Amino acid sequence: MNNHFEDARHHLKRAAETAKAGVSEELEPLREKAQDLMNREEDEPEPGRFEELKQELKELQEKAEGETREAIQDAREKLDSYRNQRTEQ
């Protein structure tokens, strides 16, 4: 009877090892993909995202420049108006 238990234990051990190897083999592509994604995020942003951010920054810069020009123009107009009022008095 003891031999039967030893045989059963041996077969269970082999079955567990085989199952572990099978699961590892099936999950390997997913592990590699996850690792690649993690490494890519650390190294540099996605090329499309980088270009998108670059474009957003350019648009913000243009908007800021336009608003600055408008503010300067408004200030000049107010200053001219103030000067004209003082000379008329």
Buried (B, 14 or more C-beta within 10 A) or exposed (E): EEEEEEEEEEEEEEEEEEEEEEEEEEEEEEEEEEEEEEEEEEEEEEEEEEEEEEEEEEEEEEEEEEEEEEEEEEEEEEEEEEEEEEEEE
